[in-house]
Amino acid sequence: MKVGAGLIRARNRGYTLLELMITLAIAAILLTVTVPAYRVQRLNAHMTAASTDIISNFMSARAESVGRNTHVTVCKRNEDGNACVTDGNWEQGWLTFVSNSSGSLADPNDIIQIHRALPEGMTVWGTSEIEDLITYHPNGLTSLSSTQRLVLCDERGFDEARGIVFSIIGKGSVIAASEIAEDKCVEEAP
């Protein structure tokens, strides 16, 4: 059989070693640029979610106290999630419950919500009056005698931390930690 003049010879269509090396170099450069940006994006998302979660839970407790016309307390919880504790920090989770005026849980059936621990690597500690708990009164006011703060940090430290501020009248807001009077991510012993 004779090959006709009009037929085109099939050419081998592979990649050369040089083309492959250039493609791998470009991929390595792109990964070097995008992976750190992705990590920062992920940490920012976790920080935003955690601060929103904290403030919404506390504001929900305030609404519960007004709606039920009773005292509602939010406290750091134990590992089982059924009692308040004074050791550890807020990142271990918290408990919301109907309480007496001193913030004590009288009946386990009065628990409104048990909040899970925050993601590993996050720390949350409170200033003196909100170190362990906060109680909302039936009128929506708090047990605080002055504005108090929670400081929420992750592995990046204080520069990227959030401050969660609670007023006597029960309002809460999330701000950059640099805007509050604290300057650290971990509560230091007196």
Secondary structure per residue as TSV (DSSP state, phi and psi in degrees):
chain	resnum	aa	ss	phi	psi
A	1	M	-	360.0	136.2
A	2	K	-	-100.3	136.3
A	3	V	-	-83.4	127.9
A	4	G	-	-76.7	157.8
A	5	A	T	-69.0	-24.7
A	6	G	T	-81.6	-11.1
A	7	L	-	-81.3	141.4
A	8	I	-	-96.8	135.8
A	9	R	-	-71.1	133.3
A	10	A	-	-69.5	131.3
A	11	R	-	-104.3	144.1
A	12	N	-	-69.1	121.7
A	13	R	-	-109.5	51.3
A	14	G	-	-91.9	-179.4
A	15	Y	-	-102.8	146.0
A	16	T	-	-83.3	163.5
A	17	L	H	-61.1	-37.6
A	18	L	H	-63.4	-44.7
A	19	E	H	-62.7	-41.1
A	20	L	H	-63.9	-42.6
A	21	M	H	-65.4	-39.0
A	22	I	H	-65.6	-43.0
A	23	T	H	-62.2	-44.4
A	24	L	H	-64.7	-37.4
A	25	A	H	-65.1	-42.5
A	26	I	H	-64.7	-42.8
A	27	A	H	-62.3	-40.9
A	28	A	H	-64.1	-40.7
A	29	I	H	-64.5	-44.3
A	30	L	H	-62.6	-41.7
A	31	L	H	-65.5	-38.7
A	32	T	H	-61.9	-34.3
A	33	V	H	-82.7	-41.0
A	34	T	H	-84.9	-31.9
A	35	V	H	-62.9	-48.2
A	36	P	H	-62.4	-37.3
A	37	A	H	-65.3	-37.6
A	38	Y	H	-65.1	-41.6
A	39	R	H	-61.4	-45.5
A	40	V	H	-62.4	-42.7
A	41	Q	H	-60.3	-42.5
A	42	R	H	-66.3	-44.3
A	43	L	H	-64.1	-40.4
A	44	N	H	-62.6	-41.0
A	45	A	H	-64.7	-41.5
A	46	H	H	-64.7	-41.2
A	47	M	H	-64.7	-44.6
A	48	T	H	-63.8	-44.3
A	49	A	H	-63.6	-43.2
A	50	A	H	-66.1	-44.5
A	51	S	H	-67.0	-38.2
A	52	T	H	-65.5	-40.1
A	53	D	H	-62.1	-45.8
A	54	I	H	-62.7	-52.1
A	55	I	H	-64.6	-39.1
A	56	S	H	-68.0	-35.7
A	57	N	H	-66.4	-41.9
A	58	F	H	-68.3	-39.3
A	59	M	H	-70.4	-30.5
A	60	S	H	-66.2	-39.5
A	61	A	H	-63.1	-39.5
A	62	R	H	-62.6	-45.2
A	63	A	H	-63.2	-38.3
A	64	E	H	-63.3	-41.1
A	65	S	H	-64.5	-40.6
A	66	V	H	-70.9	-45.3
A	67	G	H	-64.3	-37.2
A	68	R	H	-91.4	-7.8
A	69	N	T	55.3	49.0
A	70	T	S	-151.5	176.0
A	71	H	E	-81.0	137.7
A	72	V	E	-130.2	131.4
A	73	T	E	-116.4	144.3
A	74	V	E	-118.7	127.0
A	75	C	E	-138.8	162.1
A	76	K	E	-64.9	138.5
A	77	R	B	-106.4	161.3
A	78	N	-	-80.1	178.9
A	79	E	T	-63.1	-34.6
A	80	D	T	-77.1	-18.3
A	81	G	S	80.5	18.4
A	82	N	S	-120.5	9.5
A	83	A	S	-155.3	155.0
A	84	C	B	-80.5	151.0
A	85	V	-	-133.0	158.6
A	86	T	S	-108.4	-6.1
A	87	D	S	-97.3	162.1
A	88	G	S	77.9	-170.2
A	89	N	-	-126.5	177.1
A	90	W	G	-65.7	-21.2
A	91	E	G	-65.3	-15.4
A	92	Q	G	-75.6	-3.0
A	93	G	-	108.0	169.3
A	94	W	E	-144.7	165.7
A	95	L	E	-125.6	133.5
A	96	T	E	-115.3	129.6
A	97	F	E	-153.9	158.7
A	98	V	E	-73.9	129.5
A	99	S	E	-130.9	173.6
A	100	N	-	-83.7	179.7
A	101	S	T	-65.5	-20.5
A	102	S	T	-88.3	-1.5
A	103	G	-	88.8	17.7
A	104	S	-	-94.5	146.2
A	105	L	-	-89.7	114.9
A	106	A	-	-90.3	-36.9
A	107	D	-	-133.9	125.8
A	108	P	G	-57.3	-21.1
A	109	N	G	-72.5	-10.6
A	110	D	G	-87.0	2.1
A	111	I	E	-70.8	126.3
A	112	I	E	-91.7	-43.9
A	113	Q	E	-152.8	141.7
A	114	I	E	-115.1	115.7
A	115	H	E	-96.3	135.2
A	116	R	-	-69.0	168.2
A	117	A	-	-68.5	153.3
A	118	L	-	-75.0	163.7
A	119	P	-	-56.9	149.4
A	120	E	T	-58.1	142.6
A	121	G	T	97.3	-8.2
A	122	M	-	-100.9	143.1
A	123	T	E	-127.8	144.4
A	124	V	E	-139.2	122.8
A	125	W	E	-134.4	152.7
A	126	G	E	-111.7	154.0
A	127	T	-	-70.9	174.3
A	128	S	G	-44.3	-53.3
A	129	E	G	-78.3	-15.2
A	130	I	G	-116.5	19.5
A	131	E	S	-60.5	-38.9
A	132	D	S	-119.6	-34.1
A	133	L	E	-161.1	166.2
A	134	I	E	-141.4	135.2
A	135	T	E	-113.6	132.5
A	136	Y	E	-99.9	132.7
A	137	H	-	-85.7	164.3
A	138	P	T	-56.9	-23.1
A	139	N	T	-89.4	3.1
A	140	G	S	91.7	-9.1
A	141	L	-	-74.4	163.7
A	142	T	B	-104.7	173.3
A	143	S	S	-82.0	1.0
A	144	L	-	-76.5	147.5
A	145	S	S	-100.3	-9.6
A	146	S	S	-156.4	171.2
A	147	T	-	-62.1	133.4
A	148	Q	E	-126.6	162.8
A	149	R	E	-134.7	148.2
A	150	L	E	-108.7	142.9
A	151	V	E	-115.0	121.5
A	152	L	E	-109.7	120.2
A	153	C	E	-127.9	159.4
A	154	D	-	-127.6	-166.7
A	155	E	T	-62.9	-14.4
A	156	R	T	-80.0	-13.5
A	157	G	-	91.8	-167.1
A	158	F	G	-66.9	-28.9
A	159	D	G	-60.0	-28.9
A	160	E	G	-109.0	10.6
A	161	A	-	-73.5	163.0
A	162	R	E	-117.0	146.0
A	163	G	E	-108.9	133.7
A	164	I	E	-115.6	114.5
A	165	V	E	-104.7	132.6
A	166	F	E	-120.3	130.2
A	167	S	-	-97.4	168.9
A	168	I	T	-60.6	-35.3
A	169	I	T	-79.9	3.8
A	170	G	S	97.4	-5.0
A	171	K	-	-78.9	149.5
A	172	G	E	-132.1	151.2
A	173	S	E	-149.9	153.5
A	174	V	E	-106.1	128.6
A	175	I	E	-136.3	167.8
A	176	A	E	-64.7	139.6
A	177	A	G	-61.6	-26.4
A	178	S	G	-64.8	-16.3
A	179	E	G	-88.9	-2.7
A	180	I	S	-108.4	171.7
A	181	A	S	-78.9	-4.1
A	182	E	-	-83.5	161.5
A	183	D	-	-143.7	25.6
A	184	K	-	-149.7	162.0
A	185	C	S	-100.2	-11.5
A	186	V	S	-127.8	136.4
A	187	E	-	-66.8	129.0
A	188	E	-	-97.5	141.4
A	189	A	-	-64.9	142.5
A	190	P	-	-67.4	360.0
